[in-house]
């Protein structure tokens, strides 16, 4: 049976691990600690990607609420008006309209008002 020599792949793996641990604090330049903290950092990265989506949806909701209140509707009544008027715009697009194109947002609000009453 041939002898297995793993020195090269071990060097490559350690180099990659230490590259991921670059900038970590104190003993994170030791292999075992670096490995533990890189695994933990990757878990937190995963959670962070999910939280970012949640935070952006909250931001869009706040922007839509502020813009719709300028036109005399609360956020919930505005969304209800959009549903009854069969206007299918997601919150990201509505927030973008509210910030970048107030005239178009006003037209959407008027349609929502008409659908409610």
KEDO-30918 format. One record per residue: y negated, x negated, z of N, C-alpha, C in turn; residue number from 0. Coordinates in steps of 0.1 Angstrom, whole numbers, plus 5000, padded with zeros to 4 digits. Example, Ala and Ser with C-alpha at 12.3 -4.5 7.8 and 13.67 -1.06 7.14 Angstrom:
5057:4868:5078:5045:4877:5078:5033:4868:5078:0
5022:4872:5071:5011:4863:5071:5000:4871:5079:1
END
This chain:
5012:4992:5000:5000:5000:5000:4988:4991:5000:0
4978:4995:4992:4966:4987:4991:4957:4989:5003:1
4950:4978:5006:4940:4979:5017:4928:4986:5013:2
4923:4994:5022:4911:5002:5019:4899:4995:5025:3
4889:4992:5016:4877:4985:5020:4865:4995:5019:4
4858:4997:5030:4848:5008:5030:4834:5002:5032:5
4833:4989:5032:4820:4983:5036:4808:4988:5027:6
4811:4989:5014:4800:4993:5005:4795:5008:5008:7
4805:5017:5008:4801:5031:5010:4794:5033:5024:8
4799:5025:5034:4793:5026:5047:4779:5021:5047:9
4776:5011:5040:4762:5006:5039:4753:5016:5032:10
4759:5023:5022:4751:5033:5014:4748:5045:5023:11
4758:5049:5031:4756:5061:5039:4746:5058:5051:12
4747:5046:5057:4738:5043:5067:4724:5041:5062:13
4723:5035:5050:4709:5034:5045:4703:5047:5042:14
4711:5057:5037:4706:5070:5034:4702:5077:5047:15
4710:5076:5057:4708:5082:5070:4695:5076:5076:16
4693:5063:5076:4681:5057:5082:4669:5061:5074:17
4670:5063:5061:4659:5067:5053:4655:5081:5057:18
4664:5090:5060:4661:5104:5065:4655:5103:5079:19
4659:5093:5087:4654:5092:5101:4641:5084:5102:20
4635:5080:5091:4623:5072:5091:4611:5079:5098:21
4605:5073:5107:4594:5078:5114:4598:5085:5127:22
4611:5086:5130:4615:5092:5142:4612:5083:5154:23
4611:5088:5165:4606:5082:5177:4616:5074:5185:24
4613:5063:5191:4621:5055:5200:4634:5050:5194:25
4645:5054:5201:4658:5048:5198:4665:5054:5185:26
4657:5061:5177:4663:5068:5166:4667:5058:5155:27
4664:5045:5157:4668:5035:5148:4683:5030:5151:28
4688:5035:5162:4702:5033:5165:4711:5043:5157:29
4722:5039:5152:4729:5047:5143:4733:5061:5149:30
4739:5060:5161:4744:5073:5167:4733:5083:5169:31
4722:5078:5175:4711:5086:5178:4704:5091:5165:32
4703:5083:5156:4697:5087:5143:4705:5098:5137:33
4719:5097:5137:4727:5107:5131:4726:5120:5138:34
4725:5120:5151:4723:5133:5159:4710:5139:5155:35
4700:5131:5155:4687:5137:5153:4684:5141:5138:36
4691:5135:5129:4690:5139:5115:4697:5153:5113:37
4708:5154:5120:4715:5167:5119:4707:5178:5125:38
4700:5175:5136:4692:5185:5143:4680:5188:5134:39
4674:5178:5128:4662:5180:5119:4666:5189:5107:40
4678:5187:5102:4682:5195:5091:4684:5209:5095:41
4689:5212:5107:4691:5226:5111:4677:5232:5113:42
4667:5225:5118:4654:5230:5120:4647:5232:5106:43
4650:5224:5096:4645:5226:5083:4650:5239:5077:44
4662:5242:5079:4668:5255:5074:4661:5267:5081:45
4659:5266:5094:4652:5277:5101:4638:5278:5096:46
4631:5267:5094:4618:5267:5089:4616:5273:5076:47
4625:5271:5067:4624:5278:5054:4625:5293:5055:48
4633:5298:5064:4633:5312:5066:4621:5318:5073:49
4615:5310:5083:4603:5314:5090:4591:5314:5080:50
4591:5305:5071:4579:5305:5062:4578:5318:5054:51
4589:5323:5050:4588:5336:5043:4583:5347:5052:52
4587:5347:5064:4582:5357:5074:4567:5356:5076:53
4563:5343:5078:4548:5341:5080:4540:5345:5068:54
4545:5342:5056:4537:5346:5045:4536:5361:5043:55
4547:5369:5046:4546:5383:5045:4536:5389:5055:56
4536:5383:5068:4526:5387:5077:4511:5385:5073:57
4509:5373:5066:4496:5370:5061:4492:5380:5050:58
4501:5383:5041:4498:5392:5030:4495:5406:5036:59
4502:5410:5046:4500:5423:5053:4486:5423:5059:60
4482:5413:5066:4468:5412:5072:4458:5413:5061:61
4460:5406:5050:4449:5406:5039:4448:5420:5033:62
4459:5426:5031:4459:5439:5025:4452:5449:5035:63
4456:5448:5047:4450:5457:5057:4435:5455:5058:64
4430:5443:5058:4415:5440:5059:4408:5446:5046:65
4414:5444:5034:4408:5448:5022:4409:5463:5021:66
4419:5470:5025:4420:5484:5024:4411:5491:5034:67
4409:5485:5045:4400:5491:5055:4385:5491:5050:68
4382:5481:5042:4369:5480:5035:4366:5493:5027:69
4377:5498:5021:4376:5510:5013:4380:5523:5020:70
4381:5522:5033:4383:5535:5041:4398:5539:5043:71
4407:5530:5041:4421:5534:5044:4428:5524:5053:72
4436:5528:5062:4444:5519:5070:4455:5514:5061:73
4462:5503:5066:4473:5497:5059:4484:5507:5057:74
4488:5514:5067:4500:5523:5066:4497:5534:5056:75
4485:5540:5057:4481:5551:5048:4480:5546:5033:76
4475:5534:5032:4474:5528:5018:4488:5526:5012:77
4498:5520:5020:4511:5518:5015:4518:5532:5012:78
4515:5542:5021:4521:5555:5018:4515:5561:5005:79
4502:5559:5003:4496:5564:4991:4502:5557:4978:80
4505:5544:4980:4511:5537:4968:4525:5543:4965:81
4532:5546:4976:4546:5551:4974:4545:5565:4967:82
4536:5573:4972:4535:5587:4966:4530:5586:4952:83
4521:5576:4949:4516:5575:4935:4525:5567:4926:84
4537:5563:4931:4547:5556:4923:4541:5543:4918:85
4534:5536:4925:4528:5523:4922:4537:5512:4928:86
4544:5504:4920:4553:5494:4925:4547:5480:4925:87
4539:5477:4934:4533:5464:4936:4538:5458:4949:88
4543:5446:4949:4547:5440:4961:4535:5435:4969:89
4538:5432:4982:4527:5428:4991:4520:5415:4986:90
4528:5406:4980:4522:5393:4975:4512:5396:4965:91
4515:5405:4955:4506:5408:4944:4494:5416:4950:92
4496:5425:4959:4485:5432:4965:4475:5423:4972:93
4480:5414:4980:4472:5404:4987:4464:5395:4977:94
4470:5392:4966:4464:5383:4956:4452:5391:4950:95
4455:5404:4947:4444:5413:4941:4433:5414:4951:96
4436:5416:4964:4426:5418:4974:4417:5406:4975:97
4422:5394:4974:4414:5382:4975:4407:5378:4962:98
4414:5378:4951:4409:5373:4939:4403:5383:4929:99
4406:5396:4930:4401:5406:4921:4398:5419:4929:100
4387:5419:4936:4384:5431:4944:4382:5444:4936:101
4377:5443:4924:4375:5455:4916:4389:5461:4913:102
4398:5453:4909:4412:5459:4906:4418:5464:4918:103
4416:5458:4930:4422:5463:4942:4415:5476:4946:104
4402:5477:4943:4395:5490:4946:4401:5501:4938:105
4404:5498:4925:4410:5508:4916:4424:5513:4921:106
4432:5503:4927:4445:5507:4932:4443:5515:4945:107
4433:5512:4953:4430:5520:4965:4426:5534:4962:108
4418:5536:4951:4414:5549:4947:4426:5557:4942:109
4435:5551:4935:4447:5558:4931:4456:5562:4943:110
4456:5553:4953:4464:5557:4965:4458:5568:4973:111
4444:5568:4973:4437:5579:4980:4439:5592:4973:112
4439:5592:4960:4441:5604:4952:4455:5610:4954:113
4465:5601:4955:4479:5605:4957:4481:5611:4971:114
4473:5607:4981:4475:5612:4995:4469:5626:4996:115
4457:5628:4990:4451:5641:4992:4453:5650:4980:116
END
